Amino acid sequence: MIIDAIFSRKNKNVKVTDINNSTENDVGKKTNKSEEKVTRSLAKTISWRIIGTLDTLILSWLITGEVVMAFTIASVEFGSKLILYFFHERVWNIIKWGK
């Protein structure tokens, strides 16, 4: 009966008890576990930006041959792409496709 309700979703009011948590959940009720919190998006943004900025710093230094110019380019790039990536993550969190 429970397996039929899970697979066919005919009975939306079937209660399922989690043996690890002992709380009841509706089988038909959707929980949005795939949505990220803002703090997680921010942590991902900062960690990715550090990696990206190091890449930009090294490439700028190799291309220009000047350390000061490389740090200037990397500094500007860090701020602008930090903001762009954060909003990019938040928009993708709203999009339902692929979840």
Accessible surface in RSA format (square Angstrom, percent):
REM  Atomic radii and reference values for relative SASA: ProtOr
REM  Chains: A
REM  Algorithm: Lee & Richards
REM  Probe-radius: 1.40
REM  Slices: 20
REM RES _ NUM      All-atoms   Total-Side   Main-Chain    Non-polar    All polar
REM                ABS   REL    ABS   REL    ABS   REL    ABS   REL    ABS   REL
RES MET A   1   174.92  90.6 132.46  87.7  42.46 101.1 100.15  85.1  74.77  99.1
RES ILE A   2    92.08  52.4  90.04  67.1   2.04   4.9  90.04  64.8   2.04   5.5
RES ILE A   3   115.73  65.9 115.35  85.9   0.37   0.9 115.46  83.1   0.27   0.7
RES ASP A   4    95.54  66.9  93.95  93.5   1.60   3.8  25.46  59.9  70.08  69.9
RES ALA A   5     4.83   4.4   1.98   3.1   2.85   6.5   4.51   6.4   0.32   0.8
RES ILE A   6    68.37  38.9  64.61  48.1   3.76   9.1  64.61  46.5   3.76  10.2
RES PHE A   7   165.23  82.7 135.34  83.8  29.89  77.8 137.63  83.4  27.60  79.0
RES SER A   8    53.60  45.3  25.13  33.5  28.47  65.6  32.10  68.4  21.50  30.1
RES ARG A   9   109.11  45.8 102.71  52.4   6.40  15.2  32.04  43.8  77.06  46.7
RES LYS A  10   177.08  86.4 143.93  88.3  33.15  78.9  94.66  85.2  82.41  87.8
RES ASN A  11    63.10  43.5  58.08  56.1   5.02  12.1  23.22  55.9  39.88  38.5
RES LYS A  12   118.00  57.6 109.61  67.3   8.39  20.0  79.39  71.5  38.62  41.1
RES ASN A  13   122.00  84.1 110.04 106.3  11.96  28.8  27.25  65.6  94.75  91.6
RES VAL A  14    16.44  10.8  10.82   9.8   5.62  13.5  16.44  14.3   0.00   0.0
RES LYS A  15   112.70  55.0  94.44  57.9  18.26  43.5  58.07  52.3  54.63  58.2
RES VAL A  16    52.04  34.2  49.70  45.0   2.34   5.6  51.73  44.9   0.31   0.8
RES THR A  17    74.98  53.3  56.63  57.4  18.35  43.7  39.90  53.6  35.08  53.0
RES ASP A  18    56.07  39.3  49.78  49.5   6.30  14.9  17.06  40.2  39.01  38.9
RES ILE A  19   165.20  94.0 132.49  98.7  32.71  78.8 136.97  98.6  28.23  76.6
RES ASN A  20   140.63  97.0 100.86  97.5  39.77  95.8  31.27  75.3 109.37 105.7
RES ASN A  21    90.28  62.3  75.90  73.3  14.39  34.6  15.00  36.1  75.29  72.8
RES SER A  22    90.46  76.4  68.21  91.0  22.25  51.3  39.85  84.8  50.61  70.9
RES THR A  23    63.69  45.3  59.19  60.0   4.51  10.7  58.53  78.6   5.16   7.8
RES GLU A  24   113.13  64.9  86.26  65.3  26.87  64.0  24.33  47.1  88.80  72.5
RES ASN A  25    87.22  60.1  82.36  79.6   4.86  11.7  25.72  61.9  61.50  59.4
RES ASP A  26    49.47  34.7  41.87  41.7   7.60  18.0   5.20  12.2  44.27  44.2
RES VAL A  27    20.69  13.6   6.55   5.9  14.13  34.1  13.56  11.8   7.12  19.3
RES GLY A  28    27.58  34.0   0.00   N/A  27.58  34.0   5.55  15.2  22.03  49.3
RES LYS A  29   141.30  68.9 118.16  72.5  23.14  55.1  69.37  62.4  71.93  76.6
RES LYS A  30   195.05  95.2 166.93 102.4  28.12  66.9 114.10 102.7  80.95  86.2
RES THR A  31    93.52  66.5  67.25  68.2  26.27  62.6  55.83  75.0  37.69  57.0
RES ASN A  32    82.23  56.7  52.06  50.3  30.17  72.7  37.82  91.0  44.41  42.9
RES LYS A  33   181.77  88.7 147.14  90.3  34.63  82.4  98.99  89.1  82.78  88.2
RES SER A  34    62.61  52.9  37.18  49.6  25.43  58.6  43.01  91.6  19.61  27.5
RES GLU A  35    91.08  52.3  73.13  55.3  17.95  42.7  12.09  23.4  78.99  64.5
RES GLU A  36    37.74  21.7  31.99  24.2   5.74  13.7  20.20  39.1  17.54  14.3
RES LYS A  37   157.64  76.9 150.00  92.0   7.64  18.2 104.04  93.6  53.59  57.1
RES VAL A  38    79.86  52.5  76.41  69.2   3.45   8.3  76.41  66.4   3.45   9.4
RES THR A  39   101.64  72.3  95.82  97.1   5.81  13.9  80.63 108.3  21.01  31.8
RES ARG A  40   137.09  57.6 130.63  66.6   6.46  15.4  41.37  56.5  95.71  58.0
RES SER A  41     0.31   0.3   0.31   0.4   0.00   0.0   0.00   0.0   0.31   0.4
RES LEU A  42    80.04  44.6  80.04  57.3   0.00   0.0  80.04  56.2   0.00   0.0
RES ALA A  43    61.80  56.8  50.45  77.9  11.35  25.8  57.64  81.2   4.16  11.0
RES LYS A  44    66.70  32.5  64.08  39.3   2.62   6.2  44.11  39.7  22.59  24.1
RES THR A  45     0.18   0.1   0.10   0.1   0.08   0.2   0.10   0.1   0.08   0.1
RES ILE A  46    74.04  42.1  74.04  55.2   0.00   0.0  74.04  53.3   0.00   0.0
RES SER A  47    61.56  52.0  56.73  75.7   4.82  11.1  43.48  92.6  18.08  25.3
RES TRP A  48   128.14  51.4 127.02  61.5   1.13   2.6 111.70  59.6  16.44  26.7
RES ARG A  49    14.36   6.0  14.36   7.3   0.00   0.0   0.27   0.4  14.08   8.5
RES ILE A  50    87.69  49.9  86.12  64.2   1.57   3.8  87.44  63.0   0.25   0.7
RES ILE A  51   100.64  57.3  98.11  73.1   2.53   6.1  98.96  71.3   1.69   4.6
RES GLY A  52    11.01  13.6   0.00   N/A  11.01  13.6  10.08  27.7   0.93   2.1
RES THR A  53    20.04  14.3  20.04  20.3   0.00   0.0  20.04  26.9   0.00   0.0
RES LEU A  54    96.00  53.5  95.98  68.7   0.02   0.1  96.00  67.4   0.00   0.0
RES ASP A  55    77.42  54.2  72.35  72.0   5.07  12.0  21.26  50.0  56.16  56.0
RES THR A  56    26.38  18.8  24.35  24.7   2.02   4.8  15.57  20.9  10.80  16.3
RES LEU A  57    32.03  17.8  32.03  22.9   0.00   0.0  32.03  22.5   0.00   0.0
RES ILE A  58    93.48  53.2  93.48  69.6   0.00   0.0  93.48  67.3   0.00   0.0
RES LEU A  59    88.03  49.0  88.03  63.0   0.00   0.0  88.03  61.8   0.00   0.0
RES SER A  60    10.95   9.3   6.93   9.3   4.02   9.3   3.81   8.1   7.14  10.0
RES TRP A  61   127.61  51.2 126.03  61.0   1.59   3.7 114.57  61.1  13.04  21.2
RES LEU A  62   131.47  73.2 102.28  73.2  29.20  73.4 105.65  74.2  25.82  69.5
RES ILE A  63   143.56  81.7 111.34  82.9  32.22  77.7 117.39  84.5  26.16  71.0
RES THR A  64    53.96  38.4  26.70  27.1  27.26  65.0  33.72  45.3  20.24  30.6
RES GLY A  65    56.86  70.1   0.00   N/A  56.86  70.1  28.77  79.0  28.08  62.9
RES GLU A  66    99.76  57.3  95.53  72.3   4.23  10.1  32.32  62.5  67.44  55.1
RES VAL A  67    74.48  49.0  69.67  63.1   4.81  11.6  69.87  60.7   4.61  12.5
RES VAL A  68   121.01  79.6 117.28 106.2   3.74   9.0 120.16 104.4   0.85   2.3
RES MET A  69    87.51  45.3  84.86  56.2   2.65   6.3  73.24  62.3  14.28  18.9
RES ALA A  70     0.55   0.5   0.55   0.8   0.00   0.0   0.55   0.8   0.00   0.0
RES PHE A  71   111.44  55.8 111.08  68.8   0.36   0.9 111.33  67.5   0.12   0.3
RES THR A  72    72.83  51.8  66.88  67.8   5.95  14.2  54.74  73.5  18.10  27.4
RES ILE A  73    67.02  38.1  62.32  46.4   4.70  11.3  66.35  47.8   0.67   1.8
RES ALA A  74     4.53   4.2   4.53   7.0   0.00   0.0   4.53   6.4   0.00   0.0
RES SER A  75    73.80  62.4  56.16  75.0  17.64  40.6  37.46  79.8  36.34  50.9
RES VAL A  76   106.12  69.8  96.12  87.0  10.00  24.1 103.79  90.2   2.33   6.3
RES GLU A  77    19.84  11.4  15.40  11.6   4.44  10.6  18.21  35.2   1.63   1.3
RES PHE A  78    67.39  33.7  67.39  41.7   0.00   0.0  67.39  40.9   0.00   0.0
RES GLY A  79    29.22  36.0   0.00   N/A  29.22  36.0  29.00  79.6   0.23   0.5
RES SER A  80    55.16  46.6  44.26  59.1  10.90  25.1  41.59  88.6  13.57  19.0
RES LYS A  81    93.05  45.4  92.79  56.9   0.25   0.6  48.36  43.5  44.68  47.6
RES LEU A  82    43.70  24.3  43.54  31.2   0.15   0.4  43.54  30.6   0.15   0.4
RES ILE A  83   104.37  59.4 101.12  75.3   3.25   7.8 104.37  75.2   0.00   0.0
RES LEU A  84   121.19  67.5 116.53  83.4   4.67  11.7 117.39  82.4   3.81  10.2
RES TYR A  85    53.18  24.8  50.12  28.5   3.06   8.0  34.66  26.0  18.52  22.8
RES PHE A  86    39.33  19.7  39.33  24.4   0.00   0.0  39.33  23.8   0.00   0.0
RES PHE A  87   121.82  60.9 121.46  75.2   0.36   0.9 121.76  73.8   0.06   0.2
RES HIS A  88    95.40  52.1  87.73  61.0   7.67  19.6  76.14  78.5  19.26  22.4
RES GLU A  89    27.97  16.1  25.68  19.4   2.29   5.5   0.28   0.5  27.69  22.6
RES ARG A  90    48.43  20.3  48.06  24.5   0.37   0.9  19.21  26.3  29.22  17.7
RES VAL A  91    84.76  55.8  84.63  76.6   0.13   0.3  84.68  73.6   0.08   0.2
RES TRP A  92   114.82  46.1 108.94  52.7   5.88  13.8  94.71  50.5  20.12  32.6
RES ASN A  93    17.60  12.1   9.80   9.5   7.79  18.8   8.31  20.0   9.29   9.0
RES ILE A  94   125.05  71.2 118.13  88.0   6.93  16.7 122.33  88.1   2.73   7.4
RES ILE A  95    63.25  36.0  56.59  42.2   6.66  16.1  62.13  44.7   1.13   3.1
RES LYS A  96   141.48  69.0 129.22  79.3  12.26  29.2 105.12  94.6  36.36  38.7
RES TRP A  97   197.78  79.4 178.15  86.2  19.63  46.1 158.80  84.7  38.98  63.2
RES GLY A  98    75.52  93.1   0.00   N/A  75.52  93.1  33.82  92.8  41.70  93.4
RES LYS A  99   107.02  52.2  35.87  22.0  71.15 169.4  67.08  60.4  39.93  42.5
END  Absolute sums over single chains surface
CHAIN  1 A     8192.4       7035.6       1156.7       5670.3       2522.1
END  Absolute sums over all chains
TOTAL          8192.4       7035.6       1156.7       5670.3       2522.1
